[in-house]
Amino acid sequence: MYSNKLAEAFAKASETDKVELAHFLANNLDDAEHAHDSARVREYVAAFDRFAAPKNGERF
């Protein structure tokens, strides 16, 4: 069980949901140069996956 609800949500989210959120963040947080960069979106999705990885004592 996760102690962090956001990590749990990322662990359960589909790749499509994570990509949609990554695009939203890129469009709203990054400057225009990076906002439409597919590499930047992949970086966000990878960060979501790292955040969702189980921590000490947590299980899927």
C-alpha distance (Angstrom), angle and dihedral (degrees) to the residues before:
residue distance angle dihedral
M1 . . .
Y2 3.76 . .
S3 3.76 121.5 .
N4 3.80 89.7 -162.0
K5 3.81 112.3 66.1
L6 3.79 93.0 -163.0
A7 3.82 91.4 54.9
E8 3.80 88.8 48.3
A9 3.81 91.0 51.5
F10 3.82 91.4 50.5
A11 3.82 90.5 48.3
K12 3.81 90.6 53.6
A13 3.82 96.8 39.9
S14 3.78 120.5 105.4
E15 3.79 119.7 -117.6
T16 3.81 87.7 -111.8
D17 3.81 91.2 56.1
K18 3.81 91.6 48.5
V19 3.81 92.0 48.6
E20 3.81 90.9 48.9
L21 3.81 90.7 52.0
A22 3.81 90.6 45.6
H23 3.81 90.8 53.6
F24 3.80 90.2 48.4
L25 3.81 91.5 51.6
A26 3.80 92.9 45.3
N27 3.80 91.8 50.3
N28 3.80 93.6 46.9
L29 3.79 104.6 34.1
D30 3.79 108.0 28.1
D31 3.76 126.0 73.3
A32 3.79 117.2 -103.4
E33 3.81 92.4 -96.0
H34 3.82 93.2 60.4
A35 3.81 100.6 29.6
H36 3.81 95.6 85.9
D37 3.80 96.5 33.7
S38 3.81 109.1 121.3
A39 3.81 90.5 -154.8
R40 3.81 88.8 58.4
V41 3.81 91.0 51.7
R42 3.82 90.1 50.2
E43 3.81 88.9 51.3
Y44 3.80 90.1 55.0
V45 3.81 92.5 48.9
A46 3.81 90.5 48.9
A47 3.81 89.2 51.0
F48 3.82 90.2 51.9
D49 3.81 89.4 52.0
R50 3.81 92.5 48.9
F51 3.81 90.2 48.7
A52 3.81 90.7 50.4
A53 3.81 93.9 50.1
P54 3.80 111.4 115.3
K55 3.79 115.3 -93.9
N56 3.80 126.9 -154.5
G57 3.76 109.7 -39.4
E58 3.81 95.9 -2.5
R59 3.79 121.2 124.9
F60 3.77 134.7 -168.3
